[in-house]
Amino acid sequence: MLGTLLGTKGEFLEVLKLFSRGLLNPVIHKVYEFERVAEAQKEMEESRHFGKIVLRL
């Protein structure tokens, strides 16, 4: 799992509040079934996405 850490813990908690109130929404590029994890990984490595790549379990 890859991610980016930015800001303080307090800032992170404030962002979570905005999500919970429906004021922020993640940008979903594509949802892959777990069986297609290799394809999702390749897309991420080649930077062909804008937004989140989601694996459905």
N, C-alpha and C positions, 0 to 999 in steps of 0.2 A: 504494500500500500504506500503510495506516495502522496505527499502533501506539502503545503507551505505554511510555515509559522511566521506570522507577522503580528506586531503589537503586543500589548501587555495582556495579562489574564483578565484584568478589569475591562479592557476594550473588547476582548473576546466575549465576555459575559454580556456586555451591552449589545453586541451583534446578535447573540442568541436570543435576547429579548425581542429584537426587531423581527427575527425569523418567526418567533412564536406568535407575534402579533400580526403576522402576514404582511409586514411592510417590506420584507426582502424575500426574494425567491432565487434559488440557484439556477444557473443556466445549464440545462441538460443538453449535451451534444447528441448522445446516443445511448440507448439502453441495450446491452447485450445479454443474452442468456449465458449462464455460467459455462456452458459447453463451448462457447466461442471466446473464451478468455484469451487465447493466443492472438486472435484477430484484434481484440480490444487493446491488448498490450502493444501490438505492432502499430496500430493507429496512434496510440499515445507516444510511442518512441519516435514516430515520424512527424510528430507535431501537426497532424492533419485535423486536429479538433479545435473547437472553440467552446469552452464550457466543460462540464463534467462528463466523464465516461462512467457509466453505471453498469455494474454487474448484477443481474437478477439471480438470486439464489433459489 
